Amino acid sequence: VLESDDKIDDLNDNLYEDMAALMEKDPASVRRALHFIMIGRNLERIADLANNIAEDTIYLKQGKEVRHHFETT
């Protein structure tokens, strides 16, 4: 979960850039593109919340603080 968070952030950033380019190219697509941007933002937020749960679980189970600087083993 912790390692996947950066991937989700990157996917959301790419989606935003793609939708911004689409809206510039085809103004009729603005409404649809904005919906996709909001979906991406909400999925990214869900991933952030899952990440927070994983960090809390690691802390409770192992006593390790992994927020903002996780290590892979």
Buried (B, 14 or more C-beta within 10 A) or exposed (E): BBEEBEEBEEBBEEBBEBBEEBBEEEEEBEEEBEEBBEEBEEBBEEBEEBBEEBBEEBEEEEEEEBEEEBEEE
